[in-house]
Amino acid sequence: MTRIDVAIPPGAATGWAPIFRLGHLAADVFGGKIVHYPTDYPGKLQKAWGLRPRRSGGEDAGLLALLFGPSDISKLRQSMAFRQGYRFVIGWIIDSFWEDRNVRGIDFNGIDLLCIIRRDEEDYYRRQVGDRVLSLNWGSDVLGLGNGQGDRPVDLLRLGRQPEDWDDDARSAEMADKFGLSFAGRPPQLPDPVENQRGIMQAYGSAKYLVAHSNLTSVEPNTHKTKEYITGRWTDALAAGCSVAGVQPRNDSSYRDLLWPGATLEFDRVDLRHNMAAVAEAVAAWSPRQAELNYRMSLQRLDWRHSLKRIADRMSVSSPRLEAELQEIADRSAT
């Protein structure tokens, strides 16, 4: 079996906790360890130094680098992990919707396979690196952290970025109470991203619906101004049996390709009272079967292991543990 180590930054905002979870999961199934690349962007001289060809090693080991955005490739190239002699290096760009003019095809030299989080940008990245591109999707550790339990005392959970109408948890809770709904605001943030992710998944598992809107409803500096997309809030919530309510990112291919009827509750506009009335109507019709369906469909479509299997197949790598866990997913989702 070929060992695959996983490169991530040594620390990041809690919003990246799902990717830290992915990193640890990938290292586990491929028998690897976590290594780090720098958090700071290099200066011009450092960047030029980093463009030197990397040395491929004879050891039967590879590196999977989780890159938050395309420009993080310049950070990776400065690291010892990139240069220490892996037989192959895979880059996986999470926020692949950024088409960064400062990143050129030459920056990806030495990357044997470039994975992206959705197929919408595949043509752009193929122009950079040719056929070394693999389109994957946002996922979740459904097998490890998901659940389809029917006991859900929270009708509506709020977590993460929101448009202005939904940004005040106290106001949202007051409005929810008027409609007879139980509301929960942001769960406490834990400093360790892996433990924080576990806590978030527990919060999702206690709720019937999560409120999450398309990024285009409230454009912020770190969100794209014209492209809309799902994120880990969608996939993690569904993995924990929780449907997603909001103005949905319908123009995202992942939204159209991956999700199923009942996975989301569509709002036609952002309006707190109007939206809460829609949630109240949905909660009145909700049954535990919806949580079971979300969990089962997430096992089939959203578990990160499906993407890791596609990477393994592309690189001709075998992992008995990954195969065993995929079989467990197949068994659980069939029941």
Backbone torsions as a table, in degrees:
resi	resn	phi	psi	omega
1	MET	NA	134.8	176.4
2	THR	-81.5	124.6	176.7
3	ARG	-75.6	140.1	174.1
4	ILE	-125.2	116.6	172.4
5	ASP	-83.9	161.3	-176.9
6	VAL	-124.1	127.3	179.5
7	ALA	-102.3	125.4	174.9
8	ILE	-138.7	163.0	173.8
9	PRO	-65.0	158.6	-178.9
10	PRO	-70.8	-15.5	178.8
11	GLY	-165.6	154.9	-179.9
12	ALA	-161.0	168.3	177.3
13	ALA	-60.5	153.3	-177.4
14	THR	-62.7	-19.5	176.2
15	GLY	-62.0	-19.7	178.2
16	TRP	-95.0	9.7	-178.9
17	ALA	-55.9	-38.7	177.9
18	PRO	-59.9	-31.8	-179.1
19	ILE	-77.4	-33.9	173.1
20	PHE	-62.7	-39.4	176.9
21	ARG	-62.1	-44.3	176.6
22	LEU	-58.0	-43.5	-179.3
23	GLY	-59.6	-46.1	-179.7
24	HIS	-68.2	-37.2	177.1
25	LEU	-62.7	-46.5	-179.4
26	ALA	-62.0	-43.2	178.5
27	ALA	-61.0	-40.4	-179.4
28	ASP	-63.8	-49.1	-173.4
29	VAL	-73.6	-22.7	179.4
30	PHE	-102.4	11.0	176.0
31	GLY	64.5	27.2	-176.4
32	GLY	-105.0	-170.9	178.2
33	LYS	-126.8	164.6	176.1
34	ILE	-86.5	127.4	172.4
35	VAL	-121.4	169.7	-173.1
36	HIS	-125.6	152.3	169.1
37	TYR	-122.4	161.1	-171.8
38	PRO	-63.1	154.9	177.9
39	THR	-91.2	-18.7	-177.0
40	ASP	-97.2	145.2	175.1
41	TYR	-73.3	142.0	-179.5
42	PRO	-75.4	155.0	170.4
43	GLY	-72.6	178.4	-175.9
44	LYS	-60.3	-44.5	-179.3
45	LEU	-66.8	-41.6	178.6
46	GLN	-63.6	-40.3	-179.4
47	LYS	-64.5	-41.5	177.9
48	ALA	-62.5	-40.5	177.1
49	TRP	-61.5	-38.2	-177.8
50	GLY	-69.8	-14.9	-179.6
51	LEU	-81.4	-2.5	175.1
52	ARG	-59.7	146.8	178.0
53	PRO	-58.5	140.2	176.3
54	ARG	-82.7	157.4	179.2
55	ARG	-94.5	121.6	175.5
56	SER	-82.8	138.4	-176.9
57	GLY	-101.1	169.0	179.5
58	GLY	-88.3	-14.8	-178.7
59	GLU	-66.1	143.4	-179.2
60	ASP	-82.0	72.6	-179.0
61	ALA	-147.2	147.0	177.6
62	GLY	-125.1	171.6	179.7
63	LEU	-127.0	129.5	172.3
64	LEU	-110.0	113.0	-178.3
65	ALA	-102.3	121.4	176.9
66	LEU	-90.5	110.8	-175.7
67	LEU	-105.7	125.0	-177.2
68	PHE	-65.2	-38.7	177.4
69	GLY	-143.0	170.1	-176.7
70	PRO	-61.6	-32.8	-178.4
71	SER	-71.0	-12.9	177.1
72	ASP	-67.3	-10.9	176.1
73	ILE	-60.0	-32.5	179.6
74	SER	-69.6	-30.8	174.7
75	LYS	-67.8	-46.5	-179.1
76	LEU	-58.2	-40.4	-175.3
77	ARG	-66.5	-17.5	177.9
78	GLN	-83.4	-13.4	-169.8
79	SER	-84.9	152.2	173.3
80	MET	-63.9	-31.4	-179.3
81	ALA	-58.3	-40.3	-178.8
82	PHE	-68.2	-30.6	-170.3
83	ARG	-105.5	1.7	-169.5
84	GLN	-88.3	11.7	169.2
85	GLY	101.6	29.0	174.4
86	TYR	-67.4	147.9	179.0
87	ARG	-65.9	-35.0	176.1
88	PHE	-148.4	157.0	177.5
89	VAL	-128.7	130.6	177.2
90	ILE	-113.7	130.7	172.4
91	GLY	-107.0	135.5	177.7
92	TRP	-123.3	108.0	-179.0
93	ILE	-87.0	119.7	-177.4
94	ILE	-78.9	-60.7	177.2
95	ASP	-83.8	68.2	-174.7
96	SER	-76.7	-5.2	178.5
97	PHE	-69.5	-16.9	175.3
98	TRP	-76.0	123.4	174.2
99	GLU	-105.8	90.6	-167.6
100	ASP	-84.3	118.2	-179.4
101	ARG	-67.7	-19.0	-180.0
102	ASN	-83.2	-5.4	-179.8
103	VAL	-107.5	126.5	-177.7
104	ARG	-116.5	167.0	179.6
105	GLY	-57.1	-34.2	-179.2
106	ILE	-62.2	-28.3	179.9
107	ASP	-63.8	-23.1	-177.9
108	PHE	-97.1	7.3	173.8
109	ASN	-59.3	137.1	-176.9
110	GLY	90.1	-6.9	174.2
111	ILE	-93.5	115.9	-175.6
112	ASP	-79.2	-27.7	176.7
113	LEU	-146.4	130.3	179.0
114	LEU	-112.2	112.1	178.8
115	CYS	-96.3	145.5	176.3
116	ILE	-127.5	159.6	-169.9
117	ILE	-80.8	-17.1	178.3
118	ARG	-154.7	161.4	-172.9
119	ARG	-81.4	-10.7	-176.4
120	ASP	-57.6	-32.3	-177.9
121	GLU	-100.9	13.1	-173.8
122	GLU	-60.8	-43.2	-179.5
123	ASP	-60.7	-40.6	179.9
124	TYR	-61.0	-49.0	-177.2
125	TYR	-71.4	-29.5	175.2
126	ARG	-65.4	-32.1	175.7
127	ARG	-67.3	-23.8	179.2
128	GLN	-84.5	-42.0	-169.2
129	VAL	-129.9	5.9	179.5
130	GLY	74.9	-139.4	-173.6
131	ASP	-87.7	14.2	178.6
132	ARG	-84.8	26.4	-175.8
133	VAL	-109.7	138.1	174.6
134	LEU	-130.9	119.5	179.9
135	SER	-87.0	123.1	179.6
136	LEU	-115.8	-146.2	179.2
137	ASN	-160.9	162.0	171.9
138	TRP	-60.8	144.3	-179.7
139	GLY	-143.9	-159.6	-179.7
140	SER	-161.3	158.5	172.3
141	ASP	-82.9	74.6	-175.8
142	VAL	-65.4	-44.2	-177.4
143	LEU	-63.6	-40.4	-175.6
144	GLY	-84.0	-35.5	-171.5
145	LEU	-124.2	-8.3	-176.4
146	GLY	-81.0	168.3	175.0
147	ASN	-163.5	157.4	177.6
148	GLY	-120.6	28.2	-175.7
149	GLN	-61.6	147.6	-177.9
150	GLY	-90.6	-17.2	-179.0
151	ASP	-80.0	102.3	-175.0
152	ARG	-133.6	91.9	-175.2
153	PRO	-70.4	-19.1	-179.2
154	VAL	-95.7	123.1	177.3
155	ASP	-75.6	-40.3	-175.2
156	LEU	-142.4	127.5	180.0
157	LEU	-112.7	139.0	173.5
158	ARG	-111.8	133.5	177.2
159	LEU	-154.1	133.0	173.6
160	GLY	86.9	-171.7	-175.8
161	ARG	-58.7	139.8	-179.9
162	GLN	-140.6	154.6	168.9
163	PRO	-67.7	167.2	-170.5
164	GLU	-55.4	-41.7	-177.8
165	ASP	-58.8	-27.9	-174.8
166	TRP	-108.2	9.8	-170.4
167	ASP	-87.2	-8.3	-178.9
168	ASP	-109.0	106.1	-176.6
169	ASP	-63.3	-36.4	-179.9
170	ALA	-63.8	-44.0	178.8
171	ARG	-65.3	-41.4	178.9
172	SER	-64.3	-41.5	179.0
173	ALA	-63.0	-40.5	178.6
174	GLU	-63.5	-43.3	179.1
175	MET	-66.7	-40.6	178.4
176	ALA	-60.3	-41.0	179.9
177	ASP	-61.3	-35.9	178.7
178	LYS	-64.4	-26.2	178.7
179	PHE	-100.4	9.7	177.8
180	GLY	73.4	26.5	-177.3
181	LEU	-106.6	144.9	171.6
182	SER	-88.5	133.0	-174.9
183	PHE	-126.1	140.5	174.8
184	ALA	-128.0	133.9	178.0
185	GLY	-88.6	-161.9	-176.7
186	ARG	-55.6	129.4	173.0
187	PRO	-71.8	160.1	179.4
188	PRO	-59.5	142.5	177.7
189	GLN	-91.9	132.4	178.5
190	LEU	-102.1	144.8	-175.3
191	PRO	-66.2	-32.7	179.6
192	ASP	-83.4	120.3	-174.0
193	PRO	-62.7	-32.6	-180.0
194	VAL	-69.5	-44.5	177.3
195	GLU	-69.0	-35.3	177.4
196	ASN	-61.1	-40.3	178.9
197	GLN	-63.4	-38.7	178.3
198	ARG	-62.6	-42.1	178.8
199	GLY	-65.1	-39.6	177.6
200	ILE	-62.5	-43.8	-179.7
201	MET	-63.9	-34.7	176.1
202	GLN	-65.3	-37.8	177.7
203	ALA	-65.2	-44.4	176.8
204	TYR	-58.8	-40.3	-176.1
205	GLY	-69.0	-10.8	178.1
206	SER	-98.8	-0.3	-171.8
207	ALA	-118.7	150.2	174.4
208	LYS	-82.2	-42.4	-178.3
209	TYR	-133.7	145.4	170.4
210	LEU	-111.3	136.9	174.5
211	VAL	-90.0	121.9	178.0
212	ALA	-151.7	128.2	-176.0
213	HIS	-111.8	158.6	171.7
214	SER	-53.1	142.4	178.5
215	ASN	-60.8	-21.3	-179.0
216	LEU	-76.5	-8.3	176.0
217	THR	-78.3	-15.5	179.7
218	SER	-155.7	80.6	-175.9
219	VAL	-66.4	127.2	179.9
220	GLU	-124.5	168.0	-176.6
221	PRO	-56.5	-33.5	-176.7
222	ASN	-96.6	10.6	175.7
223	THR	-115.3	154.3	-179.0
224	HIS	-73.1	143.1	-174.2
225	LYS	-86.4	-16.7	-177.8
226	THR	-127.1	-25.6	179.3
227	LYS	-96.2	140.8	174.5
228	GLU	-115.6	156.0	-169.8
229	TYR	-163.9	151.4	169.3
230	ILE	-78.7	162.9	176.5
231	THR	-134.1	-170.2	178.5
232	GLY	-62.8	-19.5	176.2
233	ARG	-61.2	-40.1	179.1
234	TRP	-67.6	-54.2	-172.2
235	THR	-69.0	-37.9	179.0
236	ASP	-69.1	-41.8	178.7
237	ALA	-60.6	-47.5	-179.6
238	LEU	-63.6	-37.8	177.1
239	ALA	-59.0	-31.8	179.2
240	ALA	-92.8	14.3	174.9
241	GLY	85.9	1.4	-171.7
242	CYS	-97.1	125.6	176.3
243	SER	-78.0	161.3	-173.7
244	VAL	-113.7	123.6	-178.7
245	ALA	-108.6	133.9	177.6
246	GLY	159.5	180.0	168.7
247	VAL	-72.3	113.6	-166.8
248	GLN	-89.4	149.8	179.9
249	PRO	-80.2	70.9	-171.8
250	ARG	-66.4	-20.2	-178.7
251	ASN	-83.4	-2.1	178.5
252	ASP	-84.1	129.6	179.9
253	SER	-60.8	-35.4	-179.8
254	SER	-64.5	-38.5	177.0
255	TYR	-60.6	-44.7	-177.1
256	ARG	-73.6	-37.3	-172.6
257	ASP	-83.7	-33.0	-167.0
258	LEU	-101.0	-32.8	-169.7
259	LEU	-88.9	165.3	-169.0
260	TRP	-131.3	163.4	177.4
261	PRO	-57.4	129.2	-177.0
262	GLY	96.6	-15.2	178.4
263	ALA	-66.6	-31.6	-178.6
264	THR	-132.0	155.9	170.7
265	LEU	-115.1	112.7	-172.3
266	GLU	-83.0	127.3	169.4
267	PHE	-97.4	140.6	178.7
268	ASP	-85.2	-10.8	178.4
269	ARG	-165.0	167.4	175.5
270	VAL	-93.7	108.9	179.8
271	ASP	-156.8	110.9	-168.9
272	LEU	-54.8	-51.2	-177.8
273	ARG	-64.9	-46.5	179.9
274	HIS	-61.3	-43.9	180.0
275	ASN	-65.4	-41.3	-178.3
276	MET	-66.3	-33.9	176.1
277	ALA	-63.7	-39.4	178.5
278	ALA	-65.1	-40.1	178.1
279	VAL	-64.2	-43.0	-179.4
280	ALA	-60.5	-40.2	178.1
281	GLU	-65.6	-41.2	179.9
282	ALA	-67.8	-40.3	-179.9
283	VAL	-64.5	-37.0	179.4
284	ALA	-62.2	-30.1	-179.2
285	ALA	-96.3	-3.6	-174.3
286	TRP	-70.1	146.8	173.0
287	SER	-139.1	160.0	179.0
288	PRO	-57.1	-20.9	178.4
289	ARG	-61.2	-28.2	179.3
290	GLN	-66.9	-42.3	177.5
291	ALA	-63.3	-41.4	178.3
292	GLU	-62.2	-43.6	179.8
293	LEU	-62.9	-45.3	179.9
294	ASN	-59.0	-43.4	-179.6
295	TYR	-65.2	-46.4	-177.6
296	ARG	-65.2	-43.6	179.2
297	MET	-67.8	-33.3	177.0
298	SER	-65.9	-39.5	175.0
299	LEU	-57.7	-42.9	-176.0
300	GLN	-73.7	-34.5	-168.4
301	ARG	-116.6	-26.0	-167.5
302	LEU	-114.9	-10.8	-177.4
303	ASP	-63.4	133.9	-179.5
304	TRP	-55.3	-26.6	-175.3
305	ARG	-62.5	-28.7	176.8
306	HIS	-64.0	-41.1	177.5
307	SER	-68.4	-41.1	178.8
308	LEU	-62.8	-34.3	176.2
309	LYS	-65.0	-41.2	179.3
310	ARG	-65.2	-38.4	175.8
311	ILE	-63.9	-45.9	-179.1
312	ALA	-59.9	-43.5	-179.6
313	ASP	-64.6	-41.3	-178.6
314	ARG	-64.0	-34.1	-177.9
315	MET	-96.3	5.9	-179.8
316	SER	56.8	45.3	179.9
317	VAL	-110.8	137.5	176.3
318	SER	-108.6	148.3	177.1
319	SER	-145.8	102.6	178.2
320	PRO	-56.9	-36.4	179.7
321	ARG	-66.0	-43.2	178.4
322	LEU	-61.3	-44.1	179.5
323	GLU	-61.7	-40.4	-179.9
324	ALA	-65.1	-40.5	-179.1
325	GLU	-72.3	-33.0	174.4
326	LEU	-66.1	-36.4	176.4
327	GLN	-66.2	-38.7	177.0
328	GLU	-63.5	-39.5	176.5
329	ILE	-60.7	-44.9	179.5
330	ALA	-61.3	-41.2	-179.5
331	ASP	-66.7	-44.1	-178.2
332	ARG	-68.6	-39.7	-175.8
333	SER	-75.0	-16.5	179.7
334	ALA	-83.4	-15.5	-176.5
335	THR	-90.2	NA	NA
